[in-house]
Amino acid sequence: MAIFAGIFLVYAAKRYKILGGALVFFVCLLTFFYSAACTALFVQRNIREEAGQWINMNIPEGTKIGMLQMPAPYRTPPFQFYRYHIIPIPWDSEKLKKEKPDYFVISEYETLWQVTENMDNFFRYYSPVKIFQKPACFCGIKFNRTQFSAKDVWVVNPYIIIYKRNYVEE
């Protein structure tokens, strides 16, 4: 696809001198800003590290923490796992109701294909305590992700949400 896009840009630049040149300039400028924003993001501290440090400092030792899957380096904040009781609950509302973890840590990577209604229903007894997100930004231009963004680039810089259980029983 990149080769065909390049061929089209060369064709447009040759066929339509002013419009084609402006199109090539705009594409190169947009690519430069997006690449610079991603590079600036990757030079900074990783969002998962920030979330892991926050968990270590703010959640008491011995607390039950729910997760959708067992921890993995590419999606889970690196906190001190041995200090907590980690309970894997893979989108099972009944198990969540039964286990009642005090906190729930979820990465955007794990919710890529979920719809908002399912998430709202699953976390109805929880409230977000902390949300970690860092959009790519360069020279004041932010590149926010939307539901139409390519899902494979979300893994590099996922949004991480930490929920806390509301102690209200049915």
Backbone as JSON, one array per atom type, in Angstrom:
{
  "sequence": "MAIFAGIFLVYAAKRYKILGGALVFFVCLLTFFYSAACTALFVQRNIREEAGQWINMNIPEGTKIGMLQMPAPYRTPPFQFYRYHIIPIPWDSEKLKKEKPDYFVISEYETLWQVTENMDNFFRYYSPVKIFQKPACFCGIKFNRTQFSAKDVWVVNPYIIIYKRNYVEE",
  "N": [[0.83, -1.19, 0.0], [1.99, 1.21, 0.72], [3.83, 1.55, -1.33], [2.14, 1.82, -3.56], [0.86, 4.17, -2.8], [3.02, 5.92, -2.87], [3.66, 5.8, -5.61], [1.31, 6.91, -6.63], [1.54, 9.52, -5.58], [3.85, 10.46, -6.91], [2.93, 10.32, -9.55], [0.8, 12.19, -9.37], [2.25, 14.5, -8.77], [3.73, 14.85, -11.1], [1.76, 14.99, -13.11], [-0.14, 16.96, -12.32], [1.11, 19.82, -11.7], [1.1, 22.04, -9.69], [-1.01, 21.38, -7.84], [-0.36, 18.68, -7.38], [2.23, 18.95, -6.33], [1.62, 20.38, -4.0], [0.1, 18.47, -2.69], [2.01, 16.41, -2.29], [3.78, 17.83, -0.64], [2.09, 18.33, 1.59], [1.53, 15.69, 2.47], [4.12, 14.79, 3.12], [4.74, 16.65, 5.15], [2.76, 16.1, 7.09], [3.44, 13.44, 7.65], [6.0, 13.85, 8.71], [5.41, 15.34, 11.08], [3.78, 13.49, 12.48], [5.56, 11.32, 12.77], [7.57, 12.56, 14.29], [6.1, 13.15, 16.59], [5.5, 10.57, 17.53], [8.12, 9.65, 17.97], [8.96, 11.44, 19.98], [7.22, 10.64, 21.98], [8.07, 8.0, 22.45], [10.56, 8.43, 23.51], [10.09, 9.41, 25.98], [9.17, 8.46, 29.37], [7.69, 5.27, 29.7], [4.19, 4.63, 29.58], [3.15, 2.41, 30.87], [5.06, 1.92, 32.86], [4.7, 4.17, 34.5], [2.1, 3.68, 35.43], [2.51, 1.27, 36.81], [4.24, 2.11, 38.86], [2.52, 3.85, 40.2], [0.59, 2.06, 41.14], [2.15, 0.5, 42.92], [2.7, 2.43, 44.85], [0.23, 3.39, 45.76], [-1.73, 1.43, 46.19], [-2.56, -0.68, 48.78], [-0.5, -3.28, 50.22], [-1.24, -6.74, 49.8], [-3.77, -6.47, 48.84], [-6.62, -7.45, 46.87], [-6.4, -7.73, 43.46], [-7.98, -7.49, 40.44], [-7.67, -8.76, 37.11], [-7.91, -9.01, 33.55], [-6.42, -10.96, 32.32], [-3.58, -13.03, 33.09], [-0.6, -11.31, 34.16], [1.35, -9.74, 31.58], [4.25, -8.65, 29.8], [3.85, -6.78, 27.67], [1.37, -5.61, 27.97], [0.61, -5.2, 30.61], [0.93, -3.16, 33.49], [4.11, -2.86, 35.07], [4.09, -3.77, 38.07], [4.73, -4.65, 41.54], [4.07, -7.75, 41.64], [4.04, -9.87, 43.49], [3.27, -8.75, 45.89], [0.55, -8.55, 45.95], [-2.76, -10.03, 45.68], [-3.47, -11.46, 42.86], [-6.12, -11.8, 40.66], [-7.25, -13.5, 37.96], [-9.81, -12.64, 35.77], [-11.53, -13.33, 33.16], [-13.49, -11.48, 31.46], [-15.79, -12.37, 32.8], [-18.62, -11.9, 34.35], [-19.97, -13.12, 36.47], [-17.94, -14.41, 37.91], [-16.49, -12.16, 38.64], [-18.32, -10.93, 40.33], [-18.4, -12.84, 42.35], [-15.69, -13.1, 43.27], [-14.96, -10.45, 43.89], [-12.73, -8.39, 43.62], [-10.72, -5.79, 45.08], [-9.55, -3.82, 43.53], [-9.24, -3.21, 40.0], [-7.28, -3.73, 37.24], [-6.84, -2.62, 34.02], [-5.88, -2.76, 30.64], [-5.8, -0.87, 27.65], [-5.23, -2.42, 25.49], [-6.43, -4.83, 26.05], [-9.07, -4.29, 25.76], [-9.66, -3.72, 23.17], [-11.47, -4.79, 21.29], [-13.88, -4.74, 22.52], [-17.18, -3.54, 23.14], [-18.55, -0.43, 24.29], [-20.87, -0.7, 25.86], [-20.7, -3.32, 26.88], [-18.4, -3.09, 28.49], [-19.2, -1.11, 30.32], [-21.27, -2.46, 31.62], [-19.87, -4.64, 32.7], [-18.11, -3.41, 34.5], [-19.82, -2.23, 36.38], [-19.95, -2.11, 39.17], [-17.71, -0.76, 39.84], [-15.49, 2.07, 39.95], [-13.58, 4.35, 38.0], [-10.35, 5.01, 39.21], [-7.86, 5.95, 38.53], [-6.56, 7.08, 35.49], [-4.36, 6.38, 32.97], [-2.91, 7.92, 30.32], [-1.28, 8.95, 27.38], [-1.2, 10.84, 24.79], [0.27, 10.99, 21.49], [2.25, 13.79, 20.73], [3.44, 16.74, 19.17], [5.0, 19.8, 18.84], [2.7, 21.09, 19.8], [0.69, 19.88, 18.39], [-1.62, 17.39, 18.65], [-2.04, 13.91, 18.34], [-4.61, 12.23, 18.68], [-6.09, 9.11, 19.46], [-8.78, 7.47, 17.9], [-11.87, 5.64, 17.6], [-11.57, 4.74, 15.06], [-8.92, 4.52, 14.54], [-5.93, 2.7, 13.69], [-5.76, -0.43, 15.17], [-3.5, -1.9, 15.81], [-1.42, -0.2, 16.54], [-2.01, 0.68, 19.04], [-1.01, -0.88, 21.06], [1.59, -0.17, 21.65], [1.52, 2.19, 23.17], [-0.53, 2.0, 25.38], [-3.71, 2.99, 26.81], [-4.27, 2.94, 30.24], [-6.39, 1.85, 32.74], [-7.33, 2.1, 36.09], [-9.5, 0.65, 38.21], [-11.61, 1.0, 41.09], [-13.34, -0.81, 43.53], [-16.74, -0.15, 44.23], [-18.26, -0.07, 47.27], [-21.0, -1.02, 47.46], [-23.62, -3.0, 47.86], [-25.96, -5.14, 46.14]],
  "CA": [[0.0, 0.0, 0.0], [2.88, 2.36, 0.75], [4.41, 1.7, -2.67], [1.1, 2.38, -4.42], [0.66, 5.57, -2.39], [4.17, 6.67, -3.42], [3.48, 5.89, -7.07], [0.25, 7.89, -6.87], [2.05, 10.87, -5.29], [4.75, 10.82, -8.01], [2.06, 10.56, -10.7], [0.08, 13.45, -9.14], [3.21, 15.61, -8.84], [4.1, 15.05, -12.51], [0.58, 15.3, -13.93], [-0.7, 18.24, -11.87], [2.29, 20.42, -11.09], [0.86, 22.8, -8.45], [-1.82, 20.58, -6.94], [0.42, 17.5, -7.03], [3.32, 19.39, -5.44], [1.02, 20.72, -2.7], [-0.29, 17.2, -2.07], [3.24, 15.77, -1.83], [4.26, 18.62, 0.5], [1.19, 18.09, 2.72], [1.73, 14.32, 2.95], [5.44, 14.76, 3.78], [4.66, 17.45, 6.38], [1.96, 15.33, 8.04], [4.26, 12.29, 8.04], [7.07, 14.36, 9.58], [4.86, 15.68, 12.4], [3.34, 12.26, 13.16], [6.76, 10.57, 13.15], [8.22, 13.29, 15.39], [5.27, 12.98, 17.79], [5.73, 9.2, 18.02], [9.49, 9.58, 18.5], [8.95, 12.16, 21.26], [6.49, 9.79, 22.92], [8.87, 6.83, 22.79], [11.73, 8.87, 24.27], [9.61, 9.63, 27.35], [8.92, 7.28, 30.21], [6.58, 4.45, 29.23], [2.95, 4.79, 30.35], [2.99, 1.24, 31.73], [5.92, 2.11, 34.03], [4.04, 5.14, 35.38], [0.97, 3.01, 36.07], [3.05, 0.31, 37.77], [4.73, 2.85, 40.02], [1.35, 4.36, 40.93], [0.0, 0.91, 41.85], [3.03, 0.17, 44.05], [2.68, 3.48, 45.87], [-1.1, 3.78, 46.21], [-2.6, 0.3, 46.54], [-1.93, -1.37, 49.91], [-0.03, -4.65, 50.05], [-2.21, -7.76, 50.17], [-5.06, -6.16, 48.22], [-7.01, -8.28, 45.73], [-6.44, -6.97, 42.21], [-8.5, -8.26, 39.31], [-7.14, -8.49, 35.78], [-8.56, -9.85, 32.56], [-5.5, -12.06, 32.03], [-2.39, -12.97, 33.93], [0.27, -10.23, 33.68], [2.25, -9.93, 30.44], [5.06, -7.44, 29.7], [3.45, -5.81, 26.66], [0.07, -5.0, 28.23], [0.37, -5.02, 32.04], [1.88, -2.29, 34.19], [5.05, -3.66, 35.85], [4.08, -3.5, 39.51], [5.28, -5.76, 42.31], [2.99, -8.72, 41.64], [4.07, -10.72, 44.68], [2.68, -8.04, 47.02], [-0.9, -8.49, 45.81], [-3.47, -11.23, 45.27], [-3.94, -11.2, 41.49], [-7.21, -12.7, 40.3], [-7.63, -13.37, 36.54], [-11.26, -12.73, 35.53], [-11.63, -13.04, 31.72], [-14.82, -10.99, 31.06], [-16.78, -13.23, 33.43], [-19.3, -11.08, 35.36], [-20.29, -13.93, 37.65], [-16.71, -14.59, 38.68], [-16.17, -10.85, 39.2], [-19.24, -10.75, 41.45], [-18.03, -13.79, 43.38], [-14.35, -12.81, 43.8], [-14.97, -9.08, 44.38], [-11.43, -7.77, 43.85], [-10.82, -4.39, 45.51], [-9.14, -3.0, 42.39], [-9.19, -3.92, 38.73], [-6.35, -3.06, 36.33], [-7.16, -3.01, 32.65], [-5.13, -2.06, 29.61], [-6.58, -0.65, 26.43], [-4.96, -3.55, 24.61], [-7.37, -5.9, 26.37], [-10.44, -3.86, 25.47], [-9.72, -3.24, 21.79], [-12.61, -5.28, 20.51], [-15.09, -4.69, 23.35], [-18.03, -2.37, 22.95], [-18.69, 0.35, 25.52], [-21.96, -1.22, 26.69], [-20.18, -4.49, 27.6], [-17.48, -2.63, 29.53], [-19.98, -0.43, 31.36], [-21.98, -3.49, 32.37], [-18.88, -5.45, 33.43], [-17.54, -2.59, 35.58], [-20.89, -1.43, 37.01], [-19.69, -1.96, 40.6], [-16.38, -0.15, 39.96], [-15.31, 3.44, 39.46], [-12.17, 4.6, 37.65], [-9.59, 5.76, 40.2], [-6.75, 6.6, 37.83], [-6.47, 6.77, 34.07], [-3.06, 6.74, 32.42], [-2.91, 8.03, 28.87], [-0.33, 9.93, 26.89], [-1.3, 10.87, 23.33], [1.44, 11.49, 20.77], [2.13, 15.23, 20.56], [4.65, 17.41, 18.7], [4.77, 21.23, 18.54], [1.32, 21.45, 20.12], [-0.26, 19.11, 17.57], [-1.87, 16.09, 19.27], [-2.58, 12.85, 17.5], [-5.45, 11.4, 19.54], [-6.65, 7.92, 18.84], [-10.24, 7.38, 17.88], [-12.3, 4.26, 17.36], [-11.22, 4.38, 13.69], [-7.47, 4.39, 14.44], [-5.44, 1.32, 13.52], [-5.68, -1.04, 16.5], [-2.19, -2.49, 16.09], [-0.48, 0.77, 17.12], [-2.42, 0.99, 20.41], [-0.25, -1.71, 21.99], [2.83, 0.52, 22.0], [1.25, 3.19, 24.19], [-1.94, 1.78, 25.73], [-4.33, 3.67, 27.93], [-4.44, 2.0, 31.34], [-7.39, 2.33, 33.7], [-7.37, 1.38, 37.36], [-10.81, 0.78, 38.82], [-11.74, 0.64, 42.5], [-14.68, -1.34, 43.8], [-17.7, 0.6, 45.03], [-18.74, -1.0, 48.27], [-22.45, -0.95, 47.53], [-24.15, -4.32, 47.49], [-27.32, -5.13, 45.56]],
  "C": [[0.87, 1.25, 0.0], [3.49, 2.62, -0.62], [3.39, 2.31, -3.62], [0.82, 3.84, -4.07], [1.79, 6.43, -2.94], [4.06, 6.85, -4.92], [2.41, 6.92, -7.41], [0.76, 9.32, -6.64], [3.0, 11.34, -6.41], [3.94, 11.14, -9.26], [1.35, 11.91, -10.56], [1.02, 14.64, -9.26], [3.61, 15.89, -10.28], [2.92, 15.55, -13.34], [0.0, 16.68, -13.6], [0.36, 18.96, -11.07], [2.0, 21.09, -9.74], [0.09, 21.97, -7.44], [-1.06, 19.33, -6.48], [1.56, 17.85, -6.09], [2.79, 19.73, -4.06], [0.62, 19.44, -1.96], [0.94, 16.47, -1.51], [3.78, 16.5, -0.6], [3.41, 18.35, 1.75], [1.4, 16.7, 3.31], [3.06, 14.21, 3.68], [5.42, 15.52, 5.1], [3.88, 16.68, 7.46], [2.74, 14.12, 8.55], [5.37, 12.72, 8.99], [6.53, 14.64, 10.99], [4.41, 14.43, 13.16], [4.54, 11.44, 13.62], [7.47, 11.24, 14.32], [7.43, 13.14, 16.68], [5.46, 11.58, 18.38], [7.12, 9.06, 18.61], [9.57, 10.28, 19.85], [8.25, 11.34, 22.34], [7.35, 8.62, 23.39], [10.13, 7.19, 23.58], [11.34, 9.07, 25.74], [9.45, 8.32, 28.09], [7.65, 6.57, 29.73], [5.37, 4.59, 30.15], [2.73, 3.61, 31.28], [3.85, 1.36, 32.99], [5.29, 3.09, 35.02], [2.88, 4.49, 36.13], [1.45, 2.01, 37.11], [3.57, 0.99, 39.03], [3.56, 3.38, 40.86], [0.7, 3.23, 41.74], [0.84, 0.57, 43.09], [2.91, 1.18, 45.19], [1.3, 3.72, 46.48], [-2.05, 2.64, 46.58], [-1.9, -0.49, 47.64], [-1.56, -2.82, 49.59], [-1.1, -5.63, 50.52], [-3.59, -7.54, 49.57], [-5.34, -7.11, 47.06], [-7.14, -7.38, 44.5], [-6.92, -7.89, 41.1], [-7.85, -7.81, 38.01], [-7.85, -9.41, 34.8], [-7.73, -11.08, 32.22], [-4.36, -11.99, 33.03], [-1.44, -11.93, 33.34], [1.18, -10.66, 32.52], [2.99, -8.61, 30.21], [4.54, -6.4, 28.72], [2.1, -5.14, 26.96], [-0.15, -4.63, 29.69], [1.37, -4.04, 32.64], [2.82, -3.15, 35.06], [5.05, -3.26, 37.32], [4.58, -4.74, 40.24], [4.18, -6.8, 42.55], [2.92, -9.54, 42.92], [3.44, -10.06, 45.9], [1.16, -8.11, 47.04], [-1.46, -9.87, 45.48], [-4.08, -10.94, 43.9], [-4.96, -12.27, 41.12], [-7.54, -12.5, 38.82], [-9.13, -13.62, 36.36], [-11.51, -12.36, 34.07], [-13.06, -12.7, 31.27], [-15.94, -11.87, 31.6], [-17.43, -12.45, 34.58], [-19.63, -11.84, 36.62], [-19.07, -14.13, 38.53], [-16.29, -13.27, 39.34], [-17.04, -10.58, 40.43], [-18.86, -11.63, 42.64], [-16.71, -13.42, 44.06], [-14.25, -11.42, 44.44], [-13.58, -8.5, 44.65], [-11.61, -6.29, 44.22], [-10.48, -3.43, 44.38], [-9.18, -3.86, 41.15], [-8.31, -3.1, 37.79], [-6.62, -3.56, 34.93], [-6.39, -2.13, 31.68], [-6.01, -1.92, 28.38], [-6.39, -1.8, 25.44], [-5.98, -4.66, 24.82], [-8.81, -5.55, 26.02], [-10.62, -3.43, 24.02], [-11.01, -3.6, 21.07], [-13.9, -5.29, 21.32], [-15.89, -3.44, 23.02], [-18.25, -1.71, 24.31], [-19.77, -0.21, 26.44], [-21.49, -2.43, 27.51], [-19.26, -4.06, 28.74], [-18.23, -1.95, 30.66], [-20.73, -1.43, 32.24], [-21.02, -4.31, 33.24], [-18.35, -4.69, 34.65], [-18.6, -1.76, 36.31], [-20.69, -1.24, 38.5], [-18.33, -1.31, 40.87], [-16.4, 1.27, 39.42], [-13.84, 3.63, 39.09], [-11.5, 5.47, 38.73], [-8.5, 6.56, 39.51], [-6.74, 6.13, 36.39], [-5.12, 7.27, 33.57], [-3.17, 6.76, 30.91], [-1.96, 9.14, 28.47], [-0.41, 9.95, 25.37], [-0.01, 11.42, 22.71], [1.22, 12.96, 20.47], [3.47, 15.81, 20.11], [4.29, 18.83, 18.3], [3.31, 21.62, 18.76], [0.27, 20.71, 19.31], [-0.4, 17.73, 18.21], [-2.48, 15.14, 18.26], [-3.35, 11.91, 18.42], [-5.97, 10.21, 18.76], [-8.17, 8.0, 18.91], [-10.59, 5.92, 17.66], [-11.93, 3.8, 15.95], [-9.71, 4.24, 13.5], [-7.08, 2.92, 14.3], [-5.18, 0.72, 14.9], [-4.29, -1.59, 16.82], [-1.19, -1.5, 16.67], [-0.87, 1.14, 18.55], [-1.55, 0.27, 21.43], [1.0, -0.99, 22.48], [2.62, 1.5, 23.15], [-0.21, 3.06, 24.65], [-2.43, 2.7, 26.82], [-4.55, 2.61, 29.0], [-5.4, 2.62, 32.34], [-7.34, 1.46, 34.93], [-8.72, 1.7, 38.01], [-10.74, 0.4, 40.29], [-13.18, 0.23, 42.74], [-15.48, -0.36, 44.64], [-18.3, -0.36, 46.02], [-20.24, -0.8, 48.52], [-22.97, -2.28, 47.02], [-25.55, -4.17, 46.94], [-28.34, -5.42, 46.63]]
}
